[in-house]
Amino acid sequence: MYFGILLATRVFFIFISFTMFLPIMVLMPQKLSICFTLGRIFIIGSFFVLKGPQNQFTGMTSKEKLPFTMGFLGSMVSTLYV
């Protein structure tokens, strides 16, 4: 149930970022980046709920997936920074 709620919230934020703020990105780029980053945070949260926090965290920090996790988190931080 919580997975569906978080996933629906993610879809909402991504939809809002592309429909409302993409056309006016030149004027207000921070609103697009905030909505898009919130959508990405909610998708990660939905998988934490689906798989369990411990399993998801150990999967994300495994030796094979750690570079991708760090790249993803780095891109989220840099999106908010810019």
HTML snippet that shows the backbone in 3Dmol.js (N, CA, C, O; Angstrom):
<script src="https://3Dmol.org/build/3Dmol-min.js"></script>
<div id="view" style="width:600px;height:400px;position:relative"></div>
<script>
const pdb = `
ATOM      1  N   MET A   1       0.826  -1.189   0.000  1.00  0.00           N
ATOM      2  CA  MET A   1       0.000   0.000   0.000  1.00  0.00           C
ATOM      3  C   MET A   1       0.874   1.259   0.000  1.00  0.00           C
ATOM      4  O   MET A   1       0.640   2.181  -0.782  1.00  0.00           O
ATOM      5  N   TYR A   2       1.884   1.294   0.882  1.00  0.00           N
ATOM      6  CA  TYR A   2       2.753   2.466   0.940  1.00  0.00           C
ATOM      7  C   TYR A   2       3.590   2.596  -0.330  1.00  0.00           C
ATOM      8  O   TYR A   2       3.915   3.705  -0.755  1.00  0.00           O
ATOM      9  N   PHE A   3       3.934   1.465  -0.928  1.00  0.00           N
ATOM     10  CA  PHE A   3       4.670   1.497  -2.190  1.00  0.00           C
ATOM     11  C   PHE A   3       3.845   2.222  -3.254  1.00  0.00           C
ATOM     12  O   PHE A   3       4.374   3.059  -3.986  1.00  0.00           O
ATOM     13  N   GLY A   4       2.569   1.909  -3.341  1.00  0.00           N
ATOM     14  CA  GLY A   4       1.698   2.554  -4.316  1.00  0.00           C
ATOM     15  C   GLY A   4       1.533   4.041  -4.063  1.00  0.00           C
ATOM     16  O   GLY A   4       1.497   4.840  -4.999  1.00  0.00           O
ATOM     17  N   ILE A   5       1.435   4.406  -2.801  1.00  0.00           N
ATOM     18  CA  ILE A   5       1.288   5.825  -2.450  1.00  0.00           C
ATOM     19  C   ILE A   5       2.548   6.595  -2.826  1.00  0.00           C
ATOM     20  O   ILE A   5       2.468   7.673  -3.417  1.00  0.00           O
ATOM     21  N   LEU A   6       3.711   6.045  -2.485  1.00  0.00           N
ATOM     22  CA  LEU A   6       4.960   6.721  -2.819  1.00  0.00           C
ATOM     23  C   LEU A   6       5.186   6.764  -4.333  1.00  0.00           C
ATOM     24  O   LEU A   6       5.694   7.752  -4.865  1.00  0.00           O
ATOM     25  N   LEU A   7       4.807   5.692  -5.013  1.00  0.00           N
ATOM     26  CA  LEU A   7       4.961   5.666  -6.464  1.00  0.00           C
ATOM     27  C   LEU A   7       4.027   6.677  -7.133  1.00  0.00           C
ATOM     28  O   LEU A   7       4.414   7.345  -8.092  1.00  0.00           O
ATOM     29  N   ALA A   8       2.804   6.784  -6.628  1.00  0.00           N
ATOM     30  CA  ALA A   8       1.867   7.773  -7.175  1.00  0.00           C
ATOM     31  C   ALA A   8       2.353   9.194  -6.905  1.00  0.00           C
ATOM     32  O   ALA A   8       2.193  10.075  -7.749  1.00  0.00           O
ATOM     33  N   THR A   9       2.944   9.420  -5.738  1.00  0.00           N
ATOM     34  CA  THR A   9       3.498  10.732  -5.426  1.00  0.00           C
ATOM     35  C   THR A   9       4.654  11.059  -6.354  1.00  0.00           C
ATOM     36  O   THR A   9       4.811  12.201  -6.788  1.00  0.00           O
ATOM     37  N   ARG A  10       5.463  10.051  -6.656  1.00  0.00           N
ATOM     38  CA  ARG A  10       6.561  10.234  -7.598  1.00  0.00           C
ATOM     39  C   ARG A  10       6.036  10.611  -8.971  1.00  0.00           C
ATOM     40  O   ARG A  10       6.554  11.535  -9.598  1.00  0.00           O
ATOM     41  N   VAL A  11       5.032   9.920  -9.438  1.00  0.00           N
ATOM     42  CA  VAL A  11       4.453  10.225 -10.745  1.00  0.00           C
ATOM     43  C   VAL A  11       3.897  11.647 -10.756  1.00  0.00           C
ATOM     44  O   VAL A  11       4.034  12.365 -11.747  1.00  0.00           O
ATOM     45  N   PHE A  12       3.277  12.048  -9.660  1.00  0.00           N
ATOM     46  CA  PHE A  12       2.743  13.401  -9.559  1.00  0.00           C
ATOM     47  C   PHE A  12       3.842  14.449  -9.689  1.00  0.00           C
ATOM     48  O   PHE A  12       3.705  15.394 -10.466  1.00  0.00           O
ATOM     49  N   PHE A  13       4.930  14.292  -8.938  1.00  0.00           N
ATOM     50  CA  PHE A  13       6.003  15.286  -8.975  1.00  0.00           C
ATOM     51  C   PHE A  13       6.704  15.328 -10.327  1.00  0.00           C
ATOM     52  O   PHE A  13       7.036  16.408 -10.818  1.00  0.00           O
ATOM     53  N   ILE A  14       6.933  14.170 -10.932  1.00  0.00           N
ATOM     54  CA  ILE A  14       7.566  14.154 -12.248  1.00  0.00           C
ATOM     55  C   ILE A  14       6.637  14.786 -13.284  1.00  0.00           C
ATOM     56  O   ILE A  14       7.086  15.538 -14.149  1.00  0.00           O
ATOM     57  N   PHE A  15       5.338  14.478 -13.192  1.00  0.00           N
ATOM     58  CA  PHE A  15       4.359  15.055 -14.111  1.00  0.00           C
ATOM     59  C   PHE A  15       4.307  16.577 -13.964  1.00  0.00           C
ATOM     60  O   PHE A  15       4.300  17.302 -14.959  1.00  0.00           O
ATOM     61  N   ILE A  16       4.272  17.051 -12.730  1.00  0.00           N
ATOM     62  CA  ILE A  16       4.238  18.493 -12.477  1.00  0.00           C
ATOM     63  C   ILE A  16       5.509  19.156 -13.001  1.00  0.00           C
ATOM     64  O   ILE A  16       5.453  20.232 -13.597  1.00  0.00           O
ATOM     65  N   SER A  17       6.650  18.515 -12.777  1.00  0.00           N
ATOM     66  CA  SER A  17       7.897  19.143 -13.214  1.00  0.00           C
ATOM     67  C   SER A  17       7.952  19.270 -14.724  1.00  0.00           C
ATOM     68  O   SER A  17       8.463  20.268 -15.233  1.00  0.00           O
ATOM     69  N   PHE A  18       7.442  18.290 -15.457  1.00  0.00           N
ATOM     70  CA  PHE A  18       7.517  18.363 -16.912  1.00  0.00           C
ATOM     71  C   PHE A  18       6.391  19.176 -17.531  1.00  0.00           C
ATOM     72  O   PHE A  18       6.610  19.825 -18.554  1.00  0.00           O
ATOM     73  N   THR A  19       5.204  19.168 -16.957  1.00  0.00           N
ATOM     74  CA  THR A  19       4.103  19.891 -17.587  1.00  0.00           C
ATOM     75  C   THR A  19       4.054  21.365 -17.194  1.00  0.00           C
ATOM     76  O   THR A  19       3.756  22.220 -18.028  1.00  0.00           O
ATOM     77  N   MET A  20       4.340  21.658 -15.951  1.00  0.00           N
ATOM     78  CA  MET A  20       4.227  23.044 -15.513  1.00  0.00           C
ATOM     79  C   MET A  20       5.528  23.814 -15.629  1.00  0.00           C
ATOM     80  O   MET A  20       5.528  24.979 -16.027  1.00  0.00           O
ATOM     81  N   PHE A  21       6.645  23.171 -15.283  1.00  0.00           N
ATOM     82  CA  PHE A  21       7.885  23.933 -15.154  1.00  0.00           C
ATOM     83  C   PHE A  21       8.851  23.750 -16.320  1.00  0.00           C
ATOM     84  O   PHE A  21       9.787  24.538 -16.453  1.00  0.00           O
ATOM     85  N   LEU A  22       8.661  22.749 -17.161  1.00  0.00           N
ATOM     86  CA  LEU A  22       9.556  22.601 -18.307  1.00  0.00           C
ATOM     87  C   LEU A  22       9.400  23.737 -19.312  1.00  0.00           C
ATOM     88  O   LEU A  22      10.405  24.220 -19.832  1.00  0.00           O
ATOM     89  N   PRO A  23       8.165  24.188 -19.607  1.00  0.00           N
ATOM     90  CA  PRO A  23       8.055  25.313 -20.551  1.00  0.00           C
ATOM     91  C   PRO A  23       8.641  26.628 -20.031  1.00  0.00           C
ATOM     92  O   PRO A  23       9.076  27.467 -20.820  1.00  0.00           O
ATOM     93  N   ILE A  24       8.655  26.809 -18.716  1.00  0.00           N
ATOM     94  CA  ILE A  24       9.186  28.065 -18.165  1.00  0.00           C
ATOM     95  C   ILE A  24      10.518  27.837 -17.450  1.00  0.00           C
ATOM     96  O   ILE A  24      10.858  28.546 -16.503  1.00  0.00           O
ATOM     97  N   MET A  25      11.263  26.838 -17.921  1.00  0.00           N
ATOM     98  CA  MET A  25      12.520  26.478 -17.277  1.00  0.00           C
ATOM     99  C   MET A  25      13.538  27.620 -17.327  1.00  0.00           C
ATOM    100  O   MET A  25      14.370  27.741 -16.428  1.00  0.00           O
ATOM    101  N   VAL A  26      13.486  28.434 -18.338  1.00  0.00           N
ATOM    102  CA  VAL A  26      14.435  29.538 -18.456  1.00  0.00           C
ATOM    103  C   VAL A  26      14.198  30.557 -17.349  1.00  0.00           C
ATOM    104  O   VAL A  26      15.144  31.159 -16.842  1.00  0.00           O
ATOM    105  N   LEU A  27      12.941  30.750 -16.975  1.00  0.00           N
ATOM    106  CA  LEU A  27      12.620  31.747 -15.959  1.00  0.00           C
ATOM    107  C   LEU A  27      12.786  31.219 -14.536  1.00  0.00           C
ATOM    108  O   LEU A  27      13.279  31.933 -13.663  1.00  0.00           O
ATOM    109  N   MET A  28      12.373  29.957 -14.296  1.00  0.00           N
ATOM    110  CA  MET A  28      12.425  29.383 -12.951  1.00  0.00           C
ATOM    111  C   MET A  28      12.991  27.955 -12.987  1.00  0.00           C
ATOM    112  O   MET A  28      12.235  26.998 -12.819  1.00  0.00           O
ATOM    113  N   PRO A  29      14.288  27.797 -13.199  1.00  0.00           N
ATOM    114  CA  PRO A  29      14.842  26.439 -13.272  1.00  0.00           C
ATOM    115  C   PRO A  29      14.848  25.719 -11.928  1.00  0.00           C
ATOM    116  O   PRO A  29      14.855  24.489 -11.886  1.00  0.00           O
ATOM    117  N   GLN A  30      14.847  26.473 -10.832  1.00  0.00           N
ATOM    118  CA  GLN A  30      14.883  25.846  -9.519  1.00  0.00           C
ATOM    119  C   GLN A  30      13.598  25.077  -9.215  1.00  0.00           C
ATOM    120  O   GLN A  30      13.648  24.071  -8.508  1.00  0.00           O
ATOM    121  N   LYS A  31      12.477  25.510  -9.716  1.00  0.00           N
ATOM    122  CA  LYS A  31      11.222  24.801  -9.470  1.00  0.00           C
ATOM    123  C   LYS A  31      11.200  23.462 -10.200  1.00  0.00           C
ATOM    124  O   LYS A  31      10.717  22.468  -9.660  1.00  0.00           O
ATOM    125  N   LEU A  32      11.716  23.434 -11.414  1.00  0.00           N
ATOM    126  CA  LEU A  32      11.817  22.185 -12.156  1.00  0.00           C
ATOM    127  C   LEU A  32      12.752  21.217 -11.444  1.00  0.00           C
ATOM    128  O   LEU A  32      12.429  20.038 -11.299  1.00  0.00           O
ATOM    129  N   SER A  33      13.895  21.696 -11.003  1.00  0.00           N
ATOM    130  CA  SER A  33      14.858  20.801 -10.357  1.00  0.00           C
ATOM    131  C   SER A  33      14.351  20.297  -9.014  1.00  0.00           C
ATOM    132  O   SER A  33      14.618  19.150  -8.657  1.00  0.00           O
ATOM    133  N   ILE A  34      13.641  21.106  -8.273  1.00  0.00           N
ATOM    134  CA  ILE A  34      13.102  20.660  -6.981  1.00  0.00           C
ATOM    135  C   ILE A  34      12.032  19.595  -7.191  1.00  0.00           C
ATOM    136  O   ILE A  34      12.058  18.564  -6.518  1.00  0.00           O
ATOM    137  N   CYS A  35      11.107  19.814  -8.094  1.00  0.00           N
ATOM    138  CA  CYS A  35      10.051  18.825  -8.345  1.00  0.00           C
ATOM    139  C   CYS A  35      10.630  17.526  -8.900  1.00  0.00           C
ATOM    140  O   CYS A  35      10.204  16.439  -8.509  1.00  0.00           O
ATOM    141  N   PHE A  36      11.586  17.633  -9.797  1.00  0.00           N
ATOM    142  CA  PHE A  36      12.184  16.443 -10.390  1.00  0.00           C
ATOM    143  C   PHE A  36      12.967  15.652  -9.350  1.00  0.00           C
ATOM    144  O   PHE A  36      12.903  14.423  -9.329  1.00  0.00           O
ATOM    145  N   THR A  37      13.707  16.350  -8.484  1.00  0.00           N
ATOM    146  CA  THR A  37      14.473  15.671  -7.440  1.00  0.00           C
ATOM    147  C   THR A  37      13.549  15.050  -6.404  1.00  0.00           C
ATOM    148  O   THR A  37      13.821  13.952  -5.920  1.00  0.00           O
ATOM    149  N   LEU A  38      12.476  15.721  -6.059  1.00  0.00           N
ATOM    150  CA  LEU A  38      11.508  15.120  -5.132  1.00  0.00           C
ATOM    151  C   LEU A  38      10.894  13.855  -5.714  1.00  0.00           C
ATOM    152  O   LEU A  38      10.681  12.881  -4.992  1.00  0.00           O
ATOM    153  N   GLY A  39      10.610  13.860  -7.000  1.00  0.00           N
ATOM    154  CA  GLY A  39      10.100  12.658  -7.647  1.00  0.00           C
ATOM    155  C   GLY A  39      11.091  11.519  -7.576  1.00  0.00           C
ATOM    156  O   GLY A  39      10.705  10.374  -7.340  1.00  0.00           O
ATOM    157  N   ARG A  40      12.380  11.820  -7.779  1.00  0.00           N
ATOM    158  CA  ARG A  40      13.394  10.778  -7.692  1.00  0.00           C
ATOM    159  C   ARG A  40      13.572  10.283  -6.265  1.00  0.00           C
ATOM    160  O   ARG A  40      13.826   9.096  -6.061  1.00  0.00           O
ATOM    161  N   ILE A  41      13.446  11.150  -5.282  1.00  0.00           N
ATOM    162  CA  ILE A  41      13.525  10.726  -3.878  1.00  0.00           C
ATOM    163  C   ILE A  41      12.354   9.802  -3.543  1.00  0.00           C
ATOM    164  O   ILE A  41      12.531   8.807  -2.839  1.00  0.00           O
ATOM    165  N   PHE A  42      11.172  10.123  -4.038  1.00  0.00           N
ATOM    166  CA  PHE A  42      10.012   9.281  -3.762  1.00  0.00           C
ATOM    167  C   PHE A  42      10.118   7.918  -4.432  1.00  0.00           C
ATOM    168  O   PHE A  42       9.618   6.934  -3.886  1.00  0.00           O
ATOM    169  N   ILE A  43      10.749   7.828  -5.590  1.00  0.00           N
ATOM    170  CA  ILE A  43      10.913   6.519  -6.219  1.00  0.00           C
ATOM    171  C   ILE A  43      11.894   5.672  -5.419  1.00  0.00           C
ATOM    172  O   ILE A  43      11.690   4.465  -5.286  1.00  0.00           O
ATOM    173  N   ILE A  44      12.947   6.268  -4.887  1.00  0.00           N
ATOM    174  CA  ILE A  44      13.856   5.513  -4.023  1.00  0.00           C
ATOM    175  C   ILE A  44      13.132   5.085  -2.756  1.00  0.00           C
ATOM    176  O   ILE A  44      13.292   3.953  -2.299  1.00  0.00           O
ATOM    177  N   GLY A  45      12.341   5.981  -2.189  1.00  0.00           N
ATOM    178  CA  GLY A  45      11.577   5.645  -0.985  1.00  0.00           C
ATOM    179  C   GLY A  45      10.586   4.529  -1.221  1.00  0.00           C
ATOM    180  O   GLY A  45      10.364   3.704  -0.335  1.00  0.00           O
ATOM    181  N   SER A  46       9.986   4.487  -2.396  1.00  0.00           N
ATOM    182  CA  SER A  46       9.025   3.420  -2.665  1.00  0.00           C
ATOM    183  C   SER A  46       9.717   2.067  -2.724  1.00  0.00           C
ATOM    184  O   SER A  46       9.149   1.063  -2.293  1.00  0.00           O
ATOM    185  N   PHE A  47      10.928   2.026  -3.247  1.00  0.00           N
ATOM    186  CA  PHE A  47      11.648   0.759  -3.252  1.00  0.00           C
ATOM    187  C   PHE A  47      12.169   0.390  -1.875  1.00  0.00           C
ATOM    188  O   PHE A  47      12.307  -0.795  -1.572  1.00  0.00           O
ATOM    189  N   PHE A  48      12.462   1.379  -1.027  1.00  0.00           N
ATOM    190  CA  PHE A  48      12.800   1.076   0.355  1.00  0.00           C
ATOM    191  C   PHE A  48      11.621   0.420   1.061  1.00  0.00           C
ATOM    192  O   PHE A  48      11.806  -0.502   1.856  1.00  0.00           O
ATOM    193  N   VAL A  49      10.420   0.888   0.776  1.00  0.00           N
ATOM    194  CA  VAL A  49       9.225   0.295   1.379  1.00  0.00           C
ATOM    195  C   VAL A  49       8.959  -1.091   0.805  1.00  0.00           C
ATOM    196  O   VAL A  49       8.572  -2.002   1.536  1.00  0.00           O
ATOM    197  N   LEU A  50       9.165  -1.255  -0.493  1.00  0.00           N
ATOM    198  CA  LEU A  50       8.875  -2.526  -1.148  1.00  0.00           C
ATOM    199  C   LEU A  50       9.831  -3.634  -0.717  1.00  0.00           C
ATOM    200  O   LEU A  50       9.391  -4.738  -0.394  1.00  0.00           O
ATOM    201  N   LYS A  51      11.117  -3.357  -0.709  1.00  0.00           N
ATOM    202  CA  LYS A  51      12.106  -4.381  -0.404  1.00  0.00           C
ATOM    203  C   LYS A  51      12.505  -4.421   1.059  1.00  0.00           C
ATOM    204  O   LYS A  51      13.095  -5.404   1.509  1.00  0.00           O
ATOM    205  N   GLY A  52      12.202  -3.394   1.795  1.00  0.00           N
ATOM    206  CA  GLY A  52      12.660  -3.285   3.174  1.00  0.00           C
ATOM    207  C   GLY A  52      13.899  -2.415   3.222  1.00  0.00           C
ATOM    208  O   GLY A  52      14.743  -2.482   2.328  1.00  0.00           O
ATOM    209  N   PRO A  53      14.015  -1.602   4.254  1.00  0.00           N
ATOM    210  CA  PRO A  53      15.138  -0.663   4.304  1.00  0.00           C
ATOM    211  C   PRO A  53      16.508  -1.343   4.328  1.00  0.00           C
ATOM    212  O   PRO A  53      17.433  -0.904   3.645  1.00  0.00           O
ATOM    213  N   GLN A  54      16.635  -2.405   5.107  1.00  0.00           N
ATOM    214  CA  GLN A  54      17.929  -3.070   5.220  1.00  0.00           C
ATOM    215  C   GLN A  54      18.340  -3.724   3.904  1.00  0.00           C
ATOM    216  O   GLN A  54      19.482  -3.571   3.471  1.00  0.00           O
ATOM    217  N   ASN A  55      17.424  -4.450   3.262  1.00  0.00           N
ATOM    218  CA  ASN A  55      17.744  -5.099   1.988  1.00  0.00           C
ATOM    219  C   ASN A  55      18.052  -4.091   0.893  1.00  0.00           C
ATOM    220  O   ASN A  55      18.985  -4.290   0.115  1.00  0.00           O
ATOM    221  N   GLN A  56      17.286  -3.017   0.823  1.00  0.00           N
ATOM    222  CA  GLN A  56      17.511  -2.009  -0.204  1.00  0.00           C
ATOM    223  C   GLN A  56      18.850  -1.310   0.000  1.00  0.00           C
ATOM    224  O   GLN A  56      19.600  -1.094  -0.953  1.00  0.00           O
ATOM    225  N   PHE A  57      19.141  -0.961   1.245  1.00  0.00           N
ATOM    226  CA  PHE A  57      20.395  -0.259   1.523  1.00  0.00           C
ATOM    227  C   PHE A  57      21.599  -1.150   1.246  1.00  0.00           C
ATOM    228  O   PHE A  57      22.585  -0.687   0.672  1.00  0.00           O
ATOM    229  N   THR A  58      21.538  -2.411   1.641  1.00  0.00           N
ATOM    230  CA  THR A  58      22.660  -3.305   1.360  1.00  0.00           C
ATOM    231  C   THR A  58      22.789  -3.560  -0.144  1.00  0.00           C
ATOM    232  O   THR A  58      23.900  -3.717  -0.650  1.00  0.00           O
ATOM    233  N   GLY A  59      21.673  -3.602  -0.851  1.00  0.00           N
ATOM    234  CA  GLY A  59      21.745  -3.763  -2.298  1.00  0.00           C
ATOM    235  C   GLY A  59      22.338  -2.548  -2.985  1.00  0.00           C
ATOM    236  O   GLY A  59      23.102  -2.684  -3.940  1.00  0.00           O
ATOM    237  N   MET A  60      21.992  -1.357  -2.503  1.00  0.00           N
ATOM    238  CA  MET A  60      22.506  -0.134  -3.109  1.00  0.00           C
ATOM    239  C   MET A  60      23.982   0.083  -2.803  1.00  0.00           C
ATOM    240  O   MET A  60      24.696   0.702  -3.592  1.00  0.00           O
ATOM    241  N   THR A  61      24.438  -0.418  -1.672  1.00  0.00           N
ATOM    242  CA  THR A  61      25.826  -0.203  -1.277  1.00  0.00           C
ATOM    243  C   THR A  61      26.701  -1.421  -1.527  1.00  0.00           C
ATOM    244  O   THR A  61      27.823  -1.487  -1.026  1.00  0.00           O
ATOM    245  N   SER A  62      26.211  -2.377  -2.286  1.00  0.00           N
ATOM    246  CA  SER A  62      27.063  -3.521  -2.619  1.00  0.00           C
ATOM    247  C   SER A  62      28.202  -3.061  -3.520  1.00  0.00           C
ATOM    248  O   SER A  62      28.137  -1.989  -4.121  1.00  0.00           O
ATOM    249  N   LYS A  63      29.222  -3.863  -3.605  1.00  0.00           N
ATOM    250  CA  LYS A  63      30.432  -3.474  -4.328  1.00  0.00           C
ATOM    251  C   LYS A  63      30.154  -3.182  -5.797  1.00  0.00           C
ATOM    252  O   LYS A  63      30.753  -2.269  -6.366  1.00  0.00           O
ATOM    253  N   GLU A  64      29.266  -3.934  -6.412  1.00  0.00           N
ATOM    254  CA  GLU A  64      28.978  -3.748  -7.830  1.00  0.00           C
ATOM    255  C   GLU A  64      28.119  -2.518  -8.102  1.00  0.00           C
ATOM    256  O   GLU A  64      28.269  -1.879  -9.143  1.00  0.00           O
ATOM    257  N   LYS A  65      27.220  -2.178  -7.180  1.00  0.00           N
ATOM    258  CA  LYS A  65      26.267  -1.093  -7.415  1.00  0.00           C
ATOM    259  C   LYS A  65      26.647   0.230  -6.769  1.00  0.00           C
ATOM    260  O   LYS A  65      25.989   1.242  -7.009  1.00  0.00           O
ATOM    261  N   LEU A  66      27.688   0.243  -5.959  1.00  0.00           N
ATOM    262  CA  LEU A  66      28.050   1.470  -5.251  1.00  0.00           C
ATOM    263  C   LEU A  66      28.424   2.622  -6.183  1.00  0.00           C
ATOM    264  O   LEU A  66      28.021   3.753  -5.910  1.00  0.00           O
ATOM    265  N   PRO A  67      29.171   2.400  -7.270  1.00  0.00           N
ATOM    266  CA  PRO A  67      29.451   3.545  -8.164  1.00  0.00           C
ATOM    267  C   PRO A  67      28.191   4.146  -8.783  1.00  0.00           C
ATOM    268  O   PRO A  67      28.097   5.361  -8.952  1.00  0.00           O
ATOM    269  N   PHE A  68      27.232   3.298  -9.119  1.00  0.00           N
ATOM    270  CA  PHE A  68      25.984   3.798  -9.696  1.00  0.00           C
ATOM    271  C   PHE A  68      25.151   4.548  -8.662  1.00  0.00           C
ATOM    272  O   PHE A  68      24.520   5.557  -8.976  1.00  0.00           O
ATOM    273  N   THR A  69      25.153   4.050  -7.431  1.00  0.00           N
ATOM    274  CA  THR A  69      24.427   4.727  -6.356  1.00  0.00           C
ATOM    275  C   THR A  69      25.037   6.093  -6.084  1.00  0.00           C
ATOM    276  O   THR A  69      24.318   7.081  -5.931  1.00  0.00           O
ATOM    277  N   MET A  70      26.359   6.149  -6.024  1.00  0.00           N
ATOM    278  CA  MET A  70      27.013   7.428  -5.766  1.00  0.00           C
ATOM    279  C   MET A  70      26.799   8.402  -6.935  1.00  0.00           C
ATOM    280  O   MET A  70      26.626   9.601  -6.721  1.00  0.00           O
ATOM    281  N   GLY A  71      26.813   7.889  -8.154  1.00  0.00           N
ATOM    282  CA  GLY A  71      26.533   8.742  -9.302  1.00  0.00           C
ATOM    283  C   GLY A  71      25.116   9.289  -9.284  1.00  0.00           C
ATOM    284  O   GLY A  71      24.888  10.456  -9.602  1.00  0.00           O
ATOM    285  N   PHE A  72      24.160   8.435  -8.907  1.00  0.00           N
ATOM    286  CA  PHE A  72      22.767   8.860  -8.836  1.00  0.00           C
ATOM    287  C   PHE A  72      22.573   9.909  -7.749  1.00  0.00           C
ATOM    288  O   PHE A  72      21.939  10.938  -7.985  1.00  0.00           O
ATOM    289  N   LEU A  73      23.111   9.655  -6.565  1.00  0.00           N
ATOM    290  CA  LEU A  73      22.981  10.621  -5.478  1.00  0.00           C
ATOM    291  C   LEU A  73      23.742  11.908  -5.788  1.00  0.00           C
ATOM    292  O   LEU A  73      23.293  12.999  -5.438  1.00  0.00           O
ATOM    293  N   GLY A  74      24.885  11.779  -6.441  1.00  0.00           N
ATOM    294  CA  GLY A  74      25.632  12.971  -6.843  1.00  0.00           C
ATOM    295  C   GLY A  74      24.877  13.807  -7.863  1.00  0.00           C
ATOM    296  O   GLY A  74      24.918  15.036  -7.818  1.00  0.00           O
ATOM    297  N   SER A  75      24.190  13.143  -8.779  1.00  0.00           N
ATOM    298  CA  SER A  75      23.411  13.896  -9.762  1.00  0.00           C
ATOM    299  C   SER A  75      22.218  14.589  -9.115  1.00  0.00           C
ATOM    300  O   SER A  75      21.829  15.678  -9.536  1.00  0.00           O
ATOM    301  N   MET A  76      21.634  13.961  -8.089  1.00  0.00           N
ATOM    302  CA  MET A  76      20.525  14.619  -7.389  1.00  0.00           C
ATOM    303  C   MET A  76      21.015  15.853  -6.644  1.00  0.00           C
ATOM    304  O   MET A  76      20.368  16.900  -6.680  1.00  0.00           O
ATOM    305  N   VAL A  77      22.157  15.734  -5.969  1.00  0.00           N
ATOM    306  CA  VAL A  77      22.696  16.874  -5.223  1.00  0.00           C
ATOM    307  C   VAL A  77      23.114  17.981  -6.179  1.00  0.00           C
ATOM    308  O   VAL A  77      22.861  19.158  -5.919  1.00  0.00           O
ATOM    309  N   SER A  78      23.750  17.612  -7.280  1.00  0.00           N
ATOM    310  CA  SER A  78      24.176  18.642  -8.227  1.00  0.00           C
ATOM    311  C   SER A  78      22.993  19.312  -8.923  1.00  0.00           C
ATOM    312  O   SER A  78      23.071  20.487  -9.281  1.00  0.00           O
ATOM    313  N   THR A  79      21.910  18.583  -9.114  1.00  0.00           N
ATOM    314  CA  THR A  79      20.705  19.199  -9.679  1.00  0.00           C
ATOM    315  C   THR A  79      20.144  20.261  -8.755  1.00  0.00           C
ATOM    316  O   THR A  79      19.716  21.323  -9.208  1.00  0.00           O
ATOM    317  N   LEU A  80      20.145  19.979  -7.459  1.00  0.00           N
ATOM    318  CA  LEU A  80      19.656  20.980  -6.501  1.00  0.00           C
ATOM    319  C   LEU A  80      20.643  22.121  -6.328  1.00  0.00           C
ATOM    320  O   LEU A  80      20.242  23.257  -6.076  1.00  0.00           O
ATOM    321  N   TYR A  81      21.926  21.831  -6.460  1.00  0.00           N
ATOM    322  CA  TYR A  81      22.939  22.875  -6.293  1.00  0.00           C
ATOM    323  C   TYR A  81      22.903  23.907  -7.418  1.00  0.00           C
ATOM    324  O   TYR A  81      23.054  25.107  -7.191  1.00  0.00           O
ATOM    325  N   VAL A  82      22.704  23.418  -8.612  1.00  0.00           N
ATOM    326  CA  VAL A  82      22.701  24.313  -9.771  1.00  0.00           C
ATOM    327  C   VAL A  82      21.422  25.095  -9.744  1.00  0.00           C
ATOM    328  O   VAL A  82      21.186  25.922 -10.624  1.00  0.00           O
TER     329      VAL A  82
END
`;
const viewer = $3Dmol.createViewer("view");
viewer.addModel(pdb, "pdb");
viewer.setStyle({}, {cartoon: {color: "spectrum"}});
viewer.zoomTo();
viewer.render();
</script>
